Amino acid sequence: ATISRSWPALRADEAERLAGFLEGLASQYVGEDYSKPRSGTKVSLSELPTIARRSFPLCMHNMYSKLQDTHHLKHTARMQFGLFLKAIGLTYEESLAFWRAQFTKNMPQDKFDKEYRYGVRYNYGLEGKRQDWSPYQCSKIIGSPGSNAAAGEHHGCPFRNFDEGQLRAQMQQMQISNADASFIVEKVRGHHYQVACGKYFEAKHAGTTLIETELGGITHPNQYFEESVKFYAPPEVEAAPTSEQSDQFGKD
């Protein structure tokens, strides 16, 4: 192993064990806690179509689009996307209404309630372990088994799972310039998926910089979402001084 050659004083088994520890540490998420919607980022069900077009990272936009097209997502995608929706502020009732409205375009409501309602409740800690589940971070999404669009699997990280042709077509569809798309593809070739996502954010939000962060681009889908919401938030307007304050300003 590389680390064994770097530290010859260590026994081989110690070096290998330490290498595994360091590799695991590198993939650990140590960023912000996105388990709850934060101030200024909570959205409602009625806002979802606009917010999805404007502020969803590519992974979530891909699942949202596939759900709109096919009115179905498989289990892993429902978990990944459902927990993201929970973290941006959809209540349990809103999430249930959202999933039910999509799925019942292809099935009776009683089938949805029998087979899929439990999963929505589970994400909100209302079934199973009754745990307040957090949305998936990028390292978990990237490290999960790859999706297979042909088999109806649309979870995971598109920067990791799409082939170059798919990725370039997706960039064109999202109106990303050729220069930015080429930069993104170059980073993907080097397996720098989170940096590619940071560049995608920049391309969608002119004037921003999210490539060279201390953690190397985007580290969490909800980080992308929150930064996008901040970008589109109207500028704060300073309140005009009251008449009493104006009088004070006029005094020596």
C-alpha positions as CSV (number, residue, x, y, z in Angstrom):
1,A,0.0,0.0,0.0
2,T,1.1,3.6,-0.6
3,I,0.9,4.4,3.1
4,S,3.1,1.4,3.9
5,R,5.8,2.8,1.6
6,S,5.5,6.3,3.0
7,W,5.9,5.1,6.6
8,P,8.4,2.2,6.5
9,A,8.8,2.3,10.2
10,L,5.3,0.9,10.6
11,R,4.5,-2.8,10.4
12,A,2.5,-3.6,7.3
13,D,-0.6,-4.5,9.2
14,E,-0.5,-1.2,11.2
15,A,0.0,0.8,8.0
16,E,-2.9,-0.9,6.3
17,R,-5.2,-0.4,9.3
18,L,-4.2,3.3,9.5
19,A,-4.7,3.7,5.7
20,G,-8.2,2.4,6.0
21,F,-8.9,4.7,8.9
22,L,-7.7,7.8,7.0
23,E,-9.6,6.8,3.9
24,G,-12.8,6.5,6.0
25,L,-12.1,9.8,7.7
26,A,-11.8,11.5,4.4
27,S,-15.3,10.5,3.4
28,Q,-16.9,11.5,6.7
29,Y,-19.3,14.5,6.6
30,V,-18.3,17.1,9.1
31,G,-20.3,20.0,7.7
32,E,-23.6,21.7,8.6
33,D,-26.5,19.9,10.1
34,Y,-29.4,20.0,7.6
35,S,-31.8,17.8,9.5
36,K,-34.2,20.7,9.9
37,P,-35.0,23.6,7.6
38,R,-33.2,26.7,8.6
39,S,-34.4,30.3,8.8
40,G,-35.2,31.8,5.4
41,T,-35.1,28.5,3.5
42,K,-38.4,26.8,4.3
43,V,-40.6,26.2,1.3
44,S,-44.1,25.1,0.9
45,L,-45.7,22.6,-1.5
46,S,-47.1,25.4,-3.7
47,E,-43.6,26.8,-4.2
48,L,-42.0,23.5,-5.2
49,P,-42.2,23.7,-9.0
50,T,-40.5,27.1,-9.1
51,I,-38.0,26.2,-6.5
52,A,-37.1,22.9,-8.2
53,R,-36.3,24.7,-11.5
54,R,-34.2,27.4,-9.8
55,S,-32.6,26.0,-6.7
56,F,-32.4,22.2,-6.7
57,P,-29.0,20.6,-7.2
58,L,-28.7,18.3,-10.2
59,C,-29.2,15.1,-8.2
60,M,-32.5,16.3,-6.8
61,H,-33.6,18.0,-10.1
62,N,-33.0,14.7,-11.9
63,M,-35.2,12.7,-9.5
64,Y,-37.9,15.4,-9.5
65,S,-37.9,15.4,-13.3
66,K,-38.1,11.7,-13.5
67,L,-41.0,11.6,-11.0
68,Q,-42.8,14.2,-13.0
69,D,-42.3,12.1,-16.2
70,T,-43.0,8.6,-14.9
71,H,-45.0,9.3,-11.6
72,H,-42.8,6.8,-9.8
73,L,-39.4,6.5,-8.1
74,K,-37.9,3.4,-6.6
75,H,-37.1,3.0,-2.9
76,T,-33.6,4.4,-2.7
77,A,-34.6,7.5,-4.8
78,R,-37.7,8.0,-2.6
79,M,-35.5,8.0,0.5
80,Q,-32.9,10.3,-1.0
81,F,-35.4,12.8,-2.5
82,G,-37.9,12.5,0.3
83,L,-35.4,13.4,3.1
84,F,-34.2,16.3,1.0
85,L,-37.8,17.6,0.7
86,K,-38.3,17.2,4.4
87,A,-35.1,19.2,5.1
88,I,-36.1,22.1,2.9
89,G,-39.3,22.5,4.9
90,L,-42.1,20.3,3.5
91,T,-44.3,19.1,6.4
92,Y,-45.3,15.5,6.6
93,E,-48.8,16.4,5.3
94,E,-47.3,18.3,2.4
95,S,-44.9,15.5,1.5
96,L,-47.7,12.9,1.7
97,A,-49.9,15.0,-0.6
98,F,-46.9,15.5,-3.0
99,W,-46.1,11.8,-3.3
100,R,-49.7,10.7,-3.4
101,A,-50.5,13.2,-6.2
102,Q,-47.7,11.8,-8.3
103,F,-48.1,8.1,-7.7
104,T,-51.9,8.1,-8.1
105,K,-51.5,9.2,-11.7
106,N,-50.5,5.5,-12.3
107,M,-52.3,3.7,-9.5
108,P,-55.4,3.8,-7.3
109,Q,-55.1,5.8,-4.1
110,D,-55.7,2.7,-1.9
111,K,-52.7,1.0,-3.5
112,F,-50.5,4.1,-2.7
113,D,-51.8,4.2,0.9
114,K,-51.1,0.5,1.4
115,E,-47.7,0.3,-0.2
116,Y,-46.1,3.7,-0.1
117,R,-47.6,5.9,2.6
118,Y,-45.5,4.0,5.2
119,G,-42.3,5.2,3.6
120,V,-43.3,8.9,3.8
121,R,-44.2,8.4,7.5
122,Y,-40.9,6.6,8.1
123,N,-38.9,9.5,6.7
124,Y,-40.6,11.8,9.2
125,G,-40.0,9.5,12.2
126,L,-43.6,8.4,12.4
127,E,-42.9,4.7,11.8
128,G,-40.2,2.1,12.4
129,K,-37.5,3.4,14.7
130,R,-39.3,6.7,14.9
131,Q,-36.0,8.4,14.3
132,D,-35.6,12.0,13.0
133,W,-33.7,11.0,9.8
134,S,-31.3,13.5,8.2
135,P,-31.0,14.1,4.5
136,Y,-28.1,12.4,2.7
137,Q,-24.8,14.2,2.3
138,C,-22.8,14.1,-0.9
139,S,-20.3,11.5,0.3
140,K,-23.1,9.1,1.1
141,I,-24.9,9.8,-2.3
142,I,-21.7,9.4,-4.3
143,G,-20.7,6.3,-2.4
144,S,-24.0,4.5,-2.8
145,P,-24.4,1.8,-5.5
146,G,-24.8,3.4,-8.9
147,S,-28.2,4.1,-10.4
148,N,-29.5,2.4,-13.6
149,A,-31.9,4.6,-15.5
150,A,-32.8,1.7,-17.8
151,A,-34.1,-0.2,-14.7
152,G,-35.9,2.9,-13.4
153,E,-33.2,3.7,-10.8
154,H,-32.6,7.5,-10.6
155,H,-30.9,8.0,-7.3
156,G,-27.3,8.9,-6.7
157,C,-25.0,11.6,-8.0
158,P,-25.4,12.4,-11.7
159,F,-21.9,13.6,-12.0
160,R,-20.7,10.2,-10.9
161,N,-23.4,8.0,-12.6
162,F,-24.0,9.7,-16.0
163,D,-21.7,8.9,-18.9
164,E,-20.1,11.8,-20.7
165,G,-22.8,11.9,-23.4
166,Q,-25.6,12.0,-20.8
167,L,-23.9,14.6,-18.8
168,R,-23.2,16.9,-21.7
169,A,-26.8,16.6,-22.9
170,Q,-28.0,17.4,-19.3
171,M,-25.8,20.5,-19.2
172,Q,-27.2,21.6,-22.5
173,Q,-30.7,21.1,-21.3
174,M,-29.9,23.1,-18.1
175,Q,-28.5,25.9,-20.3
176,I,-24.9,25.6,-19.1
177,S,-22.4,27.1,-21.4
178,N,-20.0,24.9,-23.4
179,A,-17.0,26.3,-21.5
180,D,-18.6,25.5,-18.2
181,A,-19.8,22.1,-19.3
182,S,-16.3,21.3,-20.5
183,F,-14.8,22.3,-17.1
184,I,-17.4,20.1,-15.4
185,V,-16.7,17.1,-17.6
186,E,-13.0,17.5,-16.9
187,K,-13.5,17.4,-13.2
188,V,-15.8,14.4,-13.5
189,R,-13.1,12.6,-15.4
190,G,-10.8,13.2,-12.5
191,H,-13.5,11.9,-10.1
192,H,-13.9,15.4,-8.5
193,Y,-17.7,15.1,-8.5
194,Q,-18.3,17.7,-5.7
195,V,-16.1,20.3,-7.4
196,A,-18.0,19.6,-10.6
197,C,-21.2,20.3,-8.7
198,G,-19.7,23.5,-7.4
199,K,-19.0,24.6,-10.9
200,Y,-22.5,23.7,-11.9
201,F,-23.8,25.9,-9.1
202,E,-21.6,28.8,-10.3
203,A,-22.9,28.3,-13.9
204,K,-26.5,28.5,-12.6
205,H,-25.8,31.4,-10.3
206,A,-23.8,34.0,-12.1
207,G,-21.1,35.8,-10.0
208,T,-20.9,33.1,-7.2
209,T,-18.0,31.0,-6.2
210,L,-18.5,27.5,-4.7
211,I,-15.6,25.6,-6.3
212,E,-12.7,26.2,-4.0
213,T,-14.3,25.9,-0.6
214,E,-12.4,24.4,2.2
215,L,-14.2,21.1,1.6
216,G,-13.8,21.1,-2.2
217,G,-17.1,22.3,-3.8
218,I,-20.5,21.2,-2.7
219,T,-20.6,18.8,0.3
220,H,-24.4,18.5,0.7
221,P,-27.5,18.9,-1.5
222,N,-29.1,21.1,1.1
223,Q,-26.0,23.3,1.1
224,Y,-26.5,23.8,-2.6
225,F,-30.2,24.6,-2.0
226,E,-29.6,27.0,0.9
227,E,-26.9,28.9,-1.1
228,S,-29.2,29.2,-4.0
229,V,-32.1,30.5,-1.9
230,K,-29.7,33.1,-0.5
231,F,-28.7,34.1,-4.1
232,Y,-32.3,34.6,-5.1
233,A,-33.4,36.3,-1.9
234,P,-34.3,40.0,-2.5
235,P,-31.8,42.4,-1.1
236,E,-32.5,43.7,2.4
237,V,-33.7,47.3,2.4
238,E,-32.7,49.5,5.3
239,A,-35.7,50.8,7.2
240,A,-36.2,54.6,6.8
241,P,-35.5,56.5,10.0
242,T,-38.5,57.4,12.2
243,S,-39.5,61.0,12.7
244,E,-38.0,60.9,16.1
245,Q,-34.7,59.5,14.8
246,S,-34.7,62.2,12.1
247,D,-35.1,64.9,14.7
248,Q,-32.2,63.4,16.6
249,F,-30.0,63.4,13.5
250,G,-30.8,67.1,13.0
251,K,-29.5,68.1,16.4
252,D,-26.0,69.1,17.2
